[in-house]
Amino acid sequence: MAHVSNQIFHLELARPSDHLSPEDAVLKLNPPRLARVVRQLSALAVVGAFGLSALGQAAPTTIDGSSVERVGVTKLTYRPATVSGMVENPLRGMYRWSGSESVSADIPANDRYERDRVYWGRIEPADNEFNFSWIQQGLDDARARGAKFGFRVMAYCPGCWMEYRPDTNNWPQITPAFIPTQPGATAPDWDSETFLSQWEELMTALGDEFGDDPALGYVDVGGYGMYGEWHVRPGGASGPDGVPATTESMQRIVNAVSAAFPTKHLLINTMTSVDFTL
């Protein structure tokens, strides 16, 4: 159980038994009421409070200056530290775009998001030749800040600045050459088996490489539509973006990301009104 008294949180844990290790006791005996109390604490303090691997260990001091005191055998007393200014918790909605500094020093942002520098043609310039170094850099940067990293892979970005870079070795075409485009349009052939299977292969490779990285906070589904934002300009076969994808193809695009990152948050733009985005 948990109760709050004068801003001191007492976390009472069952004694470990022969069938329940101390580590499991801390994790399994954590009911919703306790979870609601814990959410009131700063994320850093919670890490300290639940970082005890056994009830008999000496009480640590958390990295934000708060402390966890062991009282008797089954009670931990948490005293929150006094924090001035803004708490820079991860996943709070503020992020650094492509590694740029915070927009305002008064609103610090440690999380990082990449899109323009990790488009499909750049991370897989040739079939099965992957270059994930920019994603790795983003993860390492976020990890060093105690933050989270997120990214989107675009297959199509009409008019984007990357198309006009003269250094094509570092900035190859956005849609890889091995991906078919629609007749009379520059957009990928969304419904072709080549596009869909290649997308699935790319997501599998990304998931194998980064799916278990704790610094990866979320994956923006991307893949379909202008800028990976799940919309295309009207006009159909005669329009600049060609024929929109079918619902079945859209579902395969989403499923590939979900299967590759089953433990991560997934984001998707809802500008395309199909059932699974509503």
Secondary structure, DSSP 8 states (H G I E B T S, - for coil): -EEEETTEEEEE----BTTB-HHHHHHHS--HHHHHHHTTS-HHHHHHHH--SSTTS---B-TTS-EEEEETTTEEEEE-----S----SSSS-EEETT---SBTTB---EEEESGGG-HHHH-SBTTB---HHHHHHHHHHHHTT--EEEE--S--TT-GGGG-S-TTTS--SS-TTS-B-TTSSSB-TTSHHHHHHHHHHHHHHHHHHTT-TTEEEEE---SSGGGSS---S-GGGSTT-S---HHHHHHHHHHHHHH-TTSEEE----S--GGG-
